[in-house]
Amino acid sequence: MVPLVSSLPGRPTPEAVEAAVTEAAEVLRGRRFAVLTGAGVSTDSGIPDYRGEGAPQRNPMTFDQFLGSPSFRKRYWAGSHLGWRMFDAARPNEGHRALARLEEAGFATGVVTQNVDGLHARAGTQRLVDLHGSMDRVNCLRCGQTFARASVSERITAANPQLSEPELIRIAPDGDADVAEYEAFVVPSCTVCGGVLKPDVVFFGEFVPTEKFAEASAIVAASDALVIAGSSLVVNSGIRLLEQARRRRLPIVIVNRGVTKGDNRATVKVDAGASETLVALEGLLA
């Protein structure tokens, strides 16, 4: 097995990580497992996580702010447009592809993701629940029409020739970016009814749709174990799925750099990067 981490102060040694991965593989062997992923799975694709080293400070817009103020909508859409360009250019990494192969081989029952970047789908995962939505879709809040994000992006570019991409922009896992000048920004509207458009993602202040959470719960219910990768589990939806697995006494494997809120409930915790660990687990299980 290749070394999974370098030996850094305060970090587990490569030997300790290798032992944890081996133990995780033993726990998962012979069991079909559900997978829950967070932002840490996409860092190797160039998308930062919320709380890792170098992550930008976040003051996310709430749903009420977005609905209640044209100025807030201008700020959001200007930043989201720039962030979308980077999301659209991102490609699945080896961790995404390992999970798709584990599903195809019958080891993984499906993937539930808290990410909105669409990378699991691009990697080939078939049974996928995007709990918090996906940035590649845009919905009208009045009539319910759904648009491809690419078409909305083309309209934004045409209507806002003054919007130039900064040389360096800081994006977050939700695809937003900080934009200083946005009052002149022309916000897209629904071409069917003229209503307010919003990317198909769950904002702060919104709840995960009931049907989405039911789909995620069904994946866990059909599994013999749960793997959580790249999530610090501070979002309630992730903890709820972990609790479902714990109440059924399913083995729980957590893969994440640093502490998570579920560590004391894990059967095995692997303190390492998601991509290399998932590839290592695939090698041991396949």
C-alpha positions in Angstrom: 0.0 0.0 0.0 1.3 3.5 -0.8 1.8 5.9 2.1 -1.4 7.8 2.8 -0.1 10.8 4.6 3.2 12.4 5.4 4.5 12.4 8.9 3.6 15.9 10.2 3.5 17.3 13.7 0.1 16.5 15.2 -0.8 14.1 12.4 -0.9 10.3 12.6 2.1 8.6 11.1 1.8 6.8 7.8 2.0 3.5 9.7 -0.9 4.4 11.9 -3.0 5.5 8.9 -2.1 2.3 7.0 -3.2 0.2 10.0 -6.5 2.1 10.3 -7.2 1.6 6.6 -6.5 -2.1 6.9 -8.8 -2.3 9.9 -11.5 -0.4 8.0 -11.2 -2.9 5.1 -11.6 -5.8 7.5 -14.7 -4.2 8.9 -16.2 -3.7 5.4 -15.2 -7.0 3.9 -18.3 -9.1 3.1 -20.6 -6.2 3.7 -22.4 -3.9 1.3 -22.0 -0.3 2.4 -23.6 3.1 1.9 -21.3 6.1 1.4 -21.9 9.6 2.7 -19.5 12.2 1.3 -18.7 15.8 2.2 -16.5 18.6 0.8 -13.3 16.8 1.7 -13.9 14.3 -1.2 -13.6 17.2 -3.7 -10.6 19.0 -2.5 -8.3 17.0 -4.9 -10.5 18.4 -7.7 -9.6 21.9 -6.8 -12.7 22.7 -4.8 -11.9 23.9 -1.2 -13.7 22.5 1.8 -15.4 24.6 4.4 -13.1 24.1 7.4 -9.8 22.7 6.1 -6.6 24.6 6.0 -6.8 27.6 3.7 -10.6 27.5 3.5 -12.0 31.0 3.0 -14.0 32.5 5.8 -17.7 32.1 5.1 -20.6 34.3 5.7 -23.1 32.4 3.6 -26.3 34.0 2.3 -29.5 32.8 3.9 -32.6 31.9 1.9 -34.5 34.8 3.5 -31.9 37.2 2.4 -31.9 35.9 -1.1 -35.7 36.1 -1.3 -36.1 39.4 0.5 -33.6 41.7 -1.3 -32.8 42.4 -5.0 -29.4 43.6 -3.8 -28.7 40.3 -2.1 -29.7 38.4 -5.2 -27.3 40.5 -7.3 -24.5 39.8 -4.9 -25.3 36.1 -4.8 -25.7 35.6 -8.6 -22.5 37.6 -9.3 -20.5 35.4 -7.0 -22.2 32.2 -8.0 -21.6 32.9 -11.6 -17.8 33.2 -11.1 -17.8 30.2 -8.8 -19.8 28.1 -11.4 -17.0 28.7 -14.0 -14.6 26.9 -11.6 -17.1 24.2 -10.7 -17.8 23.5 -14.4 -14.1 23.2 -15.1 -13.5 20.8 -12.2 -13.1 17.1 -12.9 -13.7 14.0 -10.7 -10.6 12.9 -8.8 -9.5 9.3 -8.0 -11.7 9.3 -4.9 -14.9 9.9 -6.9 -13.8 7.3 -9.4 -13.0 4.7 -6.7 -16.5 5.1 -5.3 -18.0 4.7 -8.8 -16.0 1.5 -9.3 -16.9 0.2 -5.8 -20.6 0.7 -6.7 -20.2 -1.0 -10.1 -18.5 -4.0 -8.4 -21.4 -4.3 -5.9 -19.5 -3.2 -2.8 -21.2 0.2 -2.4 -25.0 0.4 -2.4 -24.9 4.1 -3.4 -23.6 7.5 -2.5 -25.3 10.2 -0.6 -23.4 13.5 -0.9 -23.6 16.8 0.8 -21.7 18.3 -2.1 -23.3 20.4 -4.9 -20.5 20.1 -7.4 -21.9 17.2 -9.5 -18.6 15.4 -9.5 -19.9 12.0 -8.3 -22.3 11.9 -11.2 -19.5 12.8 -13.7 -17.4 10.0 -12.2 -20.1 7.5 -13.0 -21.9 6.9 -9.7 -25.4 5.6 -10.6 -27.3 5.5 -7.3 -26.7 9.0 -6.1 -28.6 11.3 -3.8 -27.4 15.0 -3.8 -28.8 15.9 -0.4 -28.1 19.7 -0.8 -28.9 19.8 -4.5 -26.6 20.5 -7.5 -25.2 23.7 -8.9 -25.8 22.5 -12.5 -29.6 23.0 -12.2 -31.5 26.3 -11.7 -35.1 26.5 -10.6 -37.8 29.2 -10.9 -39.3 29.9 -7.5 -42.6 31.0 -9.0 -43.5 28.4 -11.7 -41.1 25.6 -10.9 -39.4 25.5 -14.3 -35.9 23.9 -14.2 -33.1 25.2 -16.4 -29.6 23.8 -17.2 -27.1 26.0 -15.4 -25.0 26.2 -18.6 -27.8 28.0 -20.4 -28.4 30.4 -17.5 -24.6 31.1 -17.4 -24.6 32.0 -21.1 -27.4 34.5 -20.4 -25.5 36.0 -17.5 -22.4 36.5 -19.5 -24.3 38.2 -22.3 -26.1 40.5 -20.0 -23.1 41.4 -17.9 -20.1 42.2 -20.2 -18.7 44.3 -17.3 -18.2 41.3 -15.1 -14.6 40.1 -15.6 -13.3 37.2 -13.7 -10.6 38.3 -11.2 -7.2 36.8 -11.5 -7.6 35.0 -8.2 -11.0 34.3 -6.8 -11.8 32.3 -3.6 -14.7 29.9 -4.0 -16.4 27.8 -1.4 -17.8 24.2 -1.7 -21.2 25.8 -2.5 -19.8 27.5 -5.6 -20.1 31.0 -4.3 -17.3 33.6 -4.6 -16.8 37.0 -3.1 -17.4 39.9 -5.6 -16.8 43.5 -4.5 -18.8 45.3 -7.2 -22.2 43.8 -8.0 -24.8 46.6 -8.0 -24.7 46.9 -11.8 -25.1 43.1 -12.2 -28.2 42.0 -14.2 -29.8 39.1 -12.4 -31.3 36.4 -14.7 -35.1 35.8 -14.5 -37.3 32.9 -15.6 -37.9 33.0 -19.3 -41.2 31.3 -18.8 -42.9 33.5 -16.2 -40.3 36.2 -15.2 -40.0 34.8 -11.7 -36.9 34.6 -9.4 -34.3 32.0 -10.3 -32.3 30.1 -7.8 -29.7 27.4 -8.2 -31.1 24.1 -7.1 -29.1 24.0 -3.9 -30.2 24.2 -0.2 -29.4 27.6 1.3 -28.8 28.2 4.9 -32.3 28.6 6.4 -33.7 25.9 4.1 -34.4 22.3 4.9 -33.3 19.3 2.9 -36.4 18.2 0.9 -38.2 15.4 2.6 -38.1 13.2 -0.5 -34.3 13.6 -0.8 -33.7 12.6 2.8 -36.0 9.6 2.3 -33.9 8.5 -0.7 -30.8 8.8 1.4 -32.3 6.9 4.3 -33.3 4.1 1.9 -29.7 3.7 0.8 -28.5 3.4 4.4 -31.4 1.0 5.2 -30.4 -1.3 2.3 -26.8 -1.5 3.5 -24.7 -3.5 6.0 -22.3 -0.7 6.9 -21.8 3.1 6.4 -18.7 4.8 5.1 -18.4 8.6 5.7 -15.7 10.3 3.7 -14.6 14.0 3.7 -17.2 15.3 6.1 -16.8 16.8 9.6 -20.5 16.0 10.2 -21.5 19.4 11.5 -24.5 19.5 9.2 -27.6 17.9 10.7 -28.5 15.8 7.7 -25.2 13.9 8.0 -25.6 13.2 11.7 -29.1 12.0 11.1 -27.9 9.4 8.7 -25.0 8.4 11.0 -27.6 7.9 13.8 -29.7 5.7 11.6 -26.7 3.4 11.0 -25.8 3.5 14.7 -29.3 2.5 15.8 -29.2 -0.4 13.5 -25.8 -1.3 14.9 -24.1 -1.1 11.5 -20.3 -0.7 11.4 -19.4 2.9 10.7 -16.1 3.9 9.0 -15.2 7.6 9.0 -12.5 9.0 6.7 -11.6 12.6 7.4 -8.6 14.7 8.1 -9.1 16.0 11.6 -11.9 15.7 14.1 -15.6 15.0 13.2 -18.7 15.1 15.3 -19.1 11.4 14.7 -15.7 10.1 15.8 -17.0 8.7 19.1 -19.6 6.7 17.2 -17.2 5.3 14.6 -16.2 1.7 14.4 -13.0 2.8 12.7 -11.7 6.4 12.1 -9.1 7.0 9.4 -7.5 10.4 9.9 -6.3 10.9 6.3 -7.3 12.4 3.0 -10.5 11.0 1.3 -9.2 10.4 -2.2 -6.1 8.3 -1.3 -8.0 6.4 1.4 -10.9 5.5 -0.8 -8.5 4.3 -3.5 -6.6 2.2 -0.8 -9.9 0.7 0.4 -10.9 -0.2 -3.1 -7.5 -2.0 -3.6 -8.1 -4.0 -0.4 -11.7 -4.9 -1.1 -11.7 -5.6 -4.8 
